[in-house]
Amino acid sequence: MHWSQKKFFLYLAVISISFFSFIIIIAPSELKAALFSPSTQKKQKTIKAYRLKSPIIIDGKLTEEAWRQSGLDDFTQSDPIDGGKPSEKTEVWIAYDENALYVAARLYDSSPQEITLRLGRRDDFVESDWFIFAVDPYFDRRSGYMFAVNPAGSICDWTLYNDINRDSTWDGIWEWATQIDDQGWSVEIRIPFDQLRFPPQENYVWGVNFERRIQRKHERNTFVWVPKDDIGYVSRFARLEGISGIKTGYHLEIWPYTVGQAYFSPEEPGNPFQTGQQYLGNIGLDLKFGLKSNLTLDATFNPDFGQVEVDPAVINLTAFETYYREKRPFFIEGNNIFSEFGRGGVAYNLNINWPSPTFFYSRRIGRSPQGYVTQQGYVKSPDRTTILGAFKLSGKMSGNWNMSLISALTAREYAQIDQSGQLIQQEVEPLTYYGVFRSLKEFSQGHRGIGILATAVVRNLRSEPLTTLLADKAFALAMDGWTFLDQDRNWVLSGWLGGTYLHGSQEAIFQIQQSSLHYFQRPDASHLQLKEDVTSLLGWGGRFQLNKQKGRTLVNFALGALSPGFDPNDAGFQFGGSDLINWSFVLGYLWPHPTKITREAVVAAGPFQSYDFGRNKIWEGFLVLAQGQFLNYWSFSSLIAYNPDTISKTLTRGGPLVKVPYGYEIDLSFSSDTRKPLIFSVSSGLYRRPTIG
């Protein structure tokens, strides 16, 4: 007895149609007042930008006329006392001219000699005092930019998305300066308008926030305070008015490069590819251009990734490939529109024993060749595929449409083989086109949204063994969305539904059906059919979550399924097999304010289960999570999980089901007060965790 894939898909399709219809039709903004209770959020602060009458010198001294008027000092403490009064005064100003935005801050300190200043690399948020400025120039209440400066002059900058998330891969071009004196320290910032993206108009309304960190006191003060039992960041920004008559300008960056490389290694007699030395050279070009339509065009021709950090060495004994983090600048900047897929509106994703399939994994472009050499002799094989050219068009258009389009072409790669002095070649990677499109429409200042993601991989296969290993075409199409169920954004419903399609030779599809993602050859899987005469493989997947993510009580319910044929791995990544139905239910409770023992703490617990479409229970358990901070600023975290006897469909790697005995896991960790010069942590664990794949 097994679950019908078609019947389960129909159930999921009905849920999806109802879900996306609710987002688009049933819950438009004009009906919110009738559907939802009144909001309890505080009234939004409103401030006005000062139009400069004379130039500002960015030196951190605050001697200009613009900084002599009364500043904004209405800050609220978030740490260590949530909602408390700051221990030190902070005063900020914001001004502009036709080309740039200016921010200044006077950070008073009663003990300036104790100000914590540490140098760090860009985007390294070191343990230090900090001043942070955030701006939402679209005023969409979901996205923006954040700039941070510490007293030593170290900086961080991020893009903001999904209201509460940030991405450090963006490196804007802006100016800053700091000064330390007997009153504390001060900072000046200049942000050119051509570094920000916003629709051109005569008068602007933006969102802004300011934040101060005092490291020795473990103190965090914000201009717009969000209680710890609340969720939100960009959506709570103060309203900035008064900006008009500015020039957005053009943003153009060009990076041509030339590189020479020399390799030296021991000579191997008889091997023409191991002569002891090798010399290589290359040229290429990277380009970034900010279009007037608020889109950014990135292009690269024969890119140089030689200085990218090398991947760590990994010993992988599982049947699934290792996930490596993207480190190439062309691909990581602005990647959050893809990583946000299926997670819009959600503050936390537990994903307990869910393989979290990703439809776009940029490391596929320029990957290591997938073919192998069938000839005998000395072999020289390329370690990566050459990217002939790629471009990316991304940004936000009118009507709160976010979009990103990536197109790339990788070269045909050959291994060289020396057979007794005769040099021959064998193709190990075909000429391949990669296309990715992502679009996301937001409604009612991020209260709900709906999006689409499509990928295409087209390979020009012309020789074995590639024709028997790879699909010549791989397509994926998916929709995602979210909607908050009340105006205060306590409850949110989010999800996605998508499908994958592979086409190739009968030999290739036969091989793919037997891969670790599918294991159609399992002898006791009556719900699966291994077919030798098919040239395509079709699959579907989806997942939905219901979260209560504000207040003391937290709730997370998730239900997802991946059909046996679901396979996003040509353009995406999935660690773990398809043929999966998974659910989890977690309840949590938050203590945001000090008790007799802790300053803050959270505890969560709940069950989880996974099945295949043959109704075999392949994973089950119950977990308890706890983390927080003691009154002495020491932190702790713990995990306790228990797994009863289940069945594994992957342990025999295509063989029959195997019983997996019960297991448990206990993890404890503690870390000392981060305000101190010396910080240490200790952790321990007790495991009885059987291998499952």
Order of alpha helices (4+ residues) and beta strands (2+ residues): alpha-alpha-beta-beta-beta-beta-beta-beta-beta-beta-beta-beta-beta-beta-beta-beta-beta-beta-beta-alpha-alpha-beta-beta-beta-beta-beta-beta-beta-alpha-beta-beta-alpha-beta-beta-beta-beta-beta-beta-beta-beta-beta-beta
